[in-house]
């Protein structure tokens, strides 16, 4: 999978929390789980709901994630992203940082913000051959626009992923085109995924599985993630006691997979100058950079 597609998937599955937004993709399930909602057909534009609720352990973990998400204001972590190409049997690694900032509450002095703000910056990569490269690549989502800065190629691509007046949240799991695994709500996860316990975290991602719990998410039939993105499942692992994200892995139908390992994650520690630098989408010199809008 190419880097740009991978980053979109990370933005869409790496940050599981969000406020309630207007319904645009079917009926939102409530905290009782999908068994309490009447099934909707794919033909009617809704999702096919499962009749059985998740197991008690998975429900308890969903509750813990939901509680953490309600109080989330900001998130930061160092990351390692591994992209595995099944056909070539090769893995490329990238190293960087990720940031997320929630909008201020409605009615606050700073005024409401329509969407959450997020950024991923990669500074180093290791190619399948083992060759290490220093290359700065910066992705930032602000006001529904995803800006992709390739500093080596001097190329900026801006993509509007959500309309200016839309209530869709581009980071909302299952709905937005850019899913992130912190900051999602329990109801959203149950709406778009069938939930079971995740398998033990693989040693290639994290060598010490003690104190790690997780969820295995399978996109429901009729969801955009299942139909358009060809994703067969997402594994999300968190700390057993603090529920901070440890890793997320995305599995595709063709055997490709993408894993993101989080290091030193912090929640509600405030936004420092370094984070603010990357959470902005600055203009660049059009005489030096190639700028595209899509």
Secondary structure by P-SEA (a helix, b strand, c coil): ccaaaaaaaaaacccccccccccccccccccccccccccccccccccccccccccaaaaaaaaaaaaaaaaccbbbbbbbbbbbbccccbbbbbbbbbbbbbcccccccccccccccccccccccccccccccbbbbbbbbcccbbbbbcccccbbbbbbcccccccccccccccccccccccccaaaaaaccccccccccccccccccccccbbbbbbcccccccccccccbbbbbcccccccccbbbbbcccccbbbbbbccccccccccaaaaaaaccccccccccccccc
